[in-house]
Amino acid sequence: MYAHAERAGGAWRTLSLVGASGLCLAFLVRPQWLAGDPPSHLLAMFGCLGLCALFVHGVGFEPKARALRVLTSAWTAWALALSPLVVRLF
């Protein structure tokens, strides 16, 4: 059963890892995209937390603690990583 779960989540994990890599590169080149102009440390913190969660989800680490498992789930990680961009759009 574990092998089936690993195969089913492989594409989502790859997407999270590639997405985190791209967003991390974009944040490195143009930090204003995530932090805004003038810089908001709260937005930058949420963006960085989301990037970390995407990397954790992408490499396949699944914590046993429920709070960490929810934080590193694909839905939460993508929501946190993209929240600064969404806030800047609206």
TORLUMBA-643961 format. One line per field, with one value per residue: residue number from 0; x, z, y of N, C-alpha, C, CB in turn. Coordinates in steps of 0.2 Angstrom, whole numbers. Each point is the difference from the previous one (the first is absolute). Glycine has a CB too. Example, Ala and Ser with C-alpha at 12.3 -4.5 7.8 and 13.67 -1.06 7.14 Angstrom:
seq: (0,1)
neast: (66,7)
nup: (39,-10)
nnorth: (-28,11)
caeast: (-4,4)
caup: (0,1)
canorth: (6,6)
ceast: (4,-4)
cup: (0,3)
cnorth: (6,5)
cbeast: (-9,6)
cbup: (6,-10)
cbnorth: (-6,-3)
This chain:
seq: (0,1,2,3,4,5,6,7,8,9,10,11,12,13,14,15,16,17,18,19,20,21,22,23,24,25,26,27,28,29,30,31,32,33,34,35,36,37,38,39,40,41,42,43,44,45,46,47,48,49,50,51,52,53,54,55,56,57,58,59,60,61,62,63,64,65,66,67,68,69,70,71,72,73,74,75,76,77,78,79,80,81,82,83,84,85,86,87,88,89)
neast: (4,15,-1,-14,6,12,-10,-8,12,8,-8,1,16,2,-8,9,14,-5,-6,13,9,-9,0,16,2,-10,7,14,-6,-9,4,-11,-7,-2,0,-11,7,-6,6,-15,13,-14,5,13,-8,-9,12,7,-12,-2,16,-1,-13,7,12,-9,-8,14,5,-15,-1,-14,5,-4,-6,-15,9,8,-13,-5,14,1,-17,6,-8,11,10,-10,-5,15,4,-12,1,10,-9,-13,5,3,-15,-7)
nup: (0,-3,-15,-1,7,-10,-12,6,3,-15,-5,14,1,-14,4,13,-8,-11,10,8,-13,-4,14,2,-14,4,13,-8,-9,9,18,-9,-2,16,4,-10,-6,16,0,4,10,-4,-14,5,9,-12,-10,10,3,-15,-1,12,-6,-14,7,8,-13,-8,10,1,15,4,14,7,1,-6,-2,-12,-8,-2,-5,-12,-6,-14,9,8,-12,-9,12,3,-15,-3,14,-8,-13,7,6,-15,-6,11)
nnorth: (-6,6,-3,8,13,0,1,11,10,-2,12,7,-2,7,13,3,0,11,11,1,3,12,7,-1,8,11,2,2,12,9,-1,8,-16,0,16,6,11,6,-15,-5,-5,-6,-3,-6,-11,-6,-2,-9,-9,-4,-4,-10,-7,-3,-7,-9,-4,-3,-11,-8,10,-9,11,-14,15,-2,13,-7,-5,15,6,-10,1,2,10,6,2,8,9,5,3,10,9,9,-3,3,13,6,-2,9)
caeast: (-4,4,2,-6,0,6,-1,-6,2,6,0,-2,6,4,-3,1,7,2,-3,4,6,-1,-2,6,4,-4,1,7,2,-4,-3,-6,-5,-3,0,-4,4,6,1,-4,4,-5,-1,6,0,-5,3,6,-3,-3,5,3,-5,0,6,-1,-5,3,5,-4,1,-6,1,-6,-4,-6,1,5,-2,-5,4,4,-4,0,-5,3,6,-1,-3,5,5,-3,-4,3,-2,-8,-1,3,-5,-6)
caup: (0,0,-7,-4,3,-3,-7,-1,1,-4,-4,4,3,-5,-1,5,0,-5,2,6,-3,-5,4,4,-4,-1,6,1,-5,2,6,0,-2,6,6,-1,-1,5,2,6,3,1,-7,-1,5,-2,-6,1,4,-5,-4,4,0,-7,-1,4,-3,-6,1,2,7,3,7,3,4,-4,-2,-5,-6,-3,-2,-6,-6,-7,0,4,-2,-6,2,3,-4,-5,3,-2,-6,0,4,-4,-6,3)
canorth: (6,6,1,3,7,3,1,5,7,2,6,6,2,3,6,4,1,4,6,3,2,6,6,2,4,7,4,2,5,6,0,5,-3,-3,4,6,6,-1,-7,-3,-6,-5,-4,-4,-5,-5,-3,-4,-6,-4,-3,-5,-5,-3,-5,-6,-5,-2,-5,-6,-1,0,0,-3,5,2,7,1,-4,4,5,-2,-3,4,5,6,2,4,6,4,2,5,5,7,2,1,6,5,0,3)
ceast: (4,3,-5,0,6,0,-5,2,7,0,-1,7,5,-2,2,8,2,-3,4,7,-1,-2,6,5,-3,1,7,2,-4,-4,-7,-6,-4,-1,-4,4,-4,0,-5,3,-5,-2,6,0,-4,2,6,-2,-3,5,3,-5,0,6,-1,-5,4,4,-3,0,-7,1,-6,-4,-5,1,5,-2,-5,4,4,-4,0,-4,2,6,-1,-4,4,5,-3,-4,3,-2,-7,-1,2,-5,-6,2)
cup: (0,-7,-5,2,-3,-7,-2,2,-3,-4,4,4,-5,-1,5,0,-6,1,5,-3,-4,5,4,-4,-2,6,1,-5,1,6,1,-2,6,5,-1,-1,3,3,6,2,1,-7,-1,4,-3,-6,1,4,-5,-5,4,0,-6,0,5,-3,-7,0,3,8,3,7,4,4,-5,-2,-5,-6,-3,-3,-7,-5,-6,0,4,-2,-6,2,3,-5,-5,4,-1,-7,-1,4,-4,-6,2,4)
cnorth: (6,1,4,7,4,2,5,7,2,6,7,2,3,7,5,2,5,7,4,3,6,6,2,4,7,4,3,6,6,-1,4,-4,-4,5,6,6,5,-7,-1,-6,-5,-4,-4,-6,-6,-3,-5,-7,-5,-3,-6,-6,-4,-5,-6,-5,-3,-6,-7,-1,1,0,-4,4,3,7,1,-4,5,6,-2,-3,4,6,6,3,5,7,5,3,6,5,7,3,2,7,6,2,4,5)
cbeast: (-9,3,8,-6,-7,7,3,-8,-5,2,-5,-12,-2,2,-9,-10,2,0,-11,-6,4,-4,-12,-1,4,-8,-9,3,2,-1,11,7,6,5,10,-10,6,-1,12,-11,8,-5,-7,6,3,-9,-3,7,-2,-10,2,7,-7,-6,7,2,-10,-1,9,3,11,-6,6,8,9,-7,-3,9,1,-9,1,10,-7,2,-9,-5,6,0,-10,-2,6,-1,-4,9,9,-2,2,12,4,-6)
cbup: (6,12,2,-1,10,8,-2,2,11,1,-9,1,8,-5,-6,7,5,-8,-3,9,0,-9,0,7,-5,-7,6,3,-8,-12,5,-2,-11,-3,3,5,-10,2,-4,-4,6,9,-4,-3,10,5,-5,1,10,0,-6,7,8,-5,-2,10,5,-4,1,-11,0,-10,-1,1,8,6,12,8,5,8,12,7,9,-6,-2,9,4,-7,2,10,1,-8,9,8,-4,-1,11,4,-5,-1)
cbnorth: (-6,-2,-10,-11,-3,-6,-11,-9,-2,-12,-8,-3,-9,-12,-5,-5,-12,-10,-5,-7,-11,-8,-4,-10,-11,-5,-7,-12,-9,2,-3,10,-2,-11,-4,-5,-3,12,0,5,7,7,9,11,8,6,11,10,7,7,11,8,7,10,10,7,7,11,9,-5,4,-5,11,-9,2,-8,3,0,-11,-3,4,-1,-5,-10,-8,-6,-10,-10,-7,-7,-11,-9,-8,-2,-7,-12,-6,-3,-10,-10)
